[in-house]
Amino acid sequence: MSPYMDEARLLLKKHYGYDQFRPAQEPVVESLIAGRDTLAIMPTGAGKSICFQIPALMFPGITLVISPLISLMKDQVDAMREQGIDATFINSTLSSEESRERLAGIAHGSYKLVYVAPERLDTDYFQSILERQTISMVAVDEAHCLSQWGHDFRPSYQQIAPFIAGLRRRPLVAAFTATATPEVREDIIRLLGLQDPAVHVSGFDRPNLYFGVITGEDKDSFLLHYIEDHPRDAGIIYAATRKNVERIYAYLQKHHVAIGRYHAGLSDEERERTQDDFLYDNLQVIAATNAFGMGIDKSNVRFVIHYNMPKSLEGYYQEAGRAGRDGEPGECLLLYAPQDILTQKYLINVSTDDEERKAHNLAKLQRMIDYCHTPDCLRAFIIRYFGGTPEKAECGNCSNCRANREKADVTTEAQMVFSCIYRMHERYGTTLVAQVLKGSSEKRIRDLRLDALSTYGLMKDKPLKEIRLLIQRFIATDYLTLTESEYPVLRLAPPAYDVLRGQLKVFQPLPQTKKRRASAPADAGLFETLRALRKDIASREQIPPYLIFSDATLRDMCRVRPKNLEAMREVKGVGERKLARFGKEFLAAILAGK
Ligand code: ADP
């Protein structure tokens, strides 16, 4: 073990308040301080930033951190300054006055870490200032943006390699990403010109996250009930289109949820305000397209719900992975409906004319669809997708592993639905079939003379919603298919005929009664007091609450219950600077809480 690791650990305790590196961080820090180019592939929340920040503090001169998103820079730099680290960022949000000041600061050696957007790298002025500095390391964050095959290709990333090549002395190069399939990994090494790199791939598992696929529910009422059941939890709802974001936003706002919206169609100001309100815990929930989130470091996001299925598992895992970055339990739920497939296919079709790329994206979509349908462990599915080997076949913490094993025989209902579709000559969609079964008096049904069918009104005792739900479940379990057309039409799949002939019985899990995460900790009262205190301090200091202390740190305070400031050091996440700034107030609240 390198003798420098002890120094690294001291810095970790001093600035971050953590006693040790996580197992996945240790080898990355070690290979960097040994001076070796390094590619680290670590899932979101694994603690990537510390892996380059600590070596940066140990190296002479500056570490440049290249990062694609402005919000990420501001967040990380704010967090580091709270921890007593000299860091800054340079990007287009700064006025020319501010840029000049910061560049002067760089020239004076006032910073250990400088975050820059890749677009900045080829400006002459920036380069001329750097020329006179020692740049020990270039750390490339979100390195998958280099690859055309990644899900987030950014042309500006192509400027990084020429920039490095143009430096007076080649710095150490480190690349970090959360999502990389083997082909993307190869691309990063090649395109950045990493020299004999150490490649660290940490396990993709995020054991604190619960994964669930929810099929056949009314999505809106599911959302509302979920949020009502989790009134204190911050969460993100992702939808595939702006239109859906707007709808969800309006619906939940009507029901008094503190919600914001975020998509590319809104003004920069509105997006920035929404993001800040979310970071500052003024909004409980954000409804967003995938434009939101890369670089959202808010560590106390407790749930991420996908209202629509995304187009690839890479994208899904990255978005879902924004839950529970602090290591506390988080829930990642995907509300699946077969219509989502059509939306995504459409989006893929219009996204490019390149046939090879299209086929590649469609294949990825198919794996995403498979995820929604698999009856096996969801976590194992994800881990295998990223080239890993699951430790166990069943994780016990996903909707399939925890599914209510008790199933109901729904053969009769299935026969009613299938024969109705059959009698309607497989020419109509879900709504009309459900209406016929219900015995609806809609004009369209009379016009089409569907009220003369023997299946008309066969399910008149069931609410229409429940009939639709049954149909959606039969689609999800492959008894029925939907055509890929603008108005999808229901067709019978081969097993449906076996059911109609009485040769096959159909069982479905009983509707899930609401299940909750692990029950509230015994210290829920104190935790809430500390949370409220954190919010007060955050408003006073004008920084997001999670930058004061993470949820995990508050929980650890409840566990340790320090009696004095010295004992407060034992709490995970209390470093020197934060102890000095906030220690007393939290201590007082803990002592009063006894
Ligand atoms: P990533 O960039 O990989 O998504 P972050 O760097 O944001 O992850 O870290 C995620 C969370 O884990 C943060 O709250 C961070 O403070 C915490 N963390 C990182 N390293 C450690 C550690 N060694 N011990 C405890 N918590 C850690």
Boltz pocket constraint, residues with backbone or C-beta under 6 A from the ligand:
constraints:
  - pocket:
      binder: B
      contacts: [[A, 18], [A, 19], [A, 20], [A, 21], [A, 22], [A, 25], [A, 42], [A, 43], [A, 44], [A, 45], [A, 46], [A, 47], [A, 48], [A, 49], [A, 50], [A, 297], [A, 299], [A, 325], [A, 326], [A, 327], [A, 550], [A, 572]]
      max_distance: 6.0
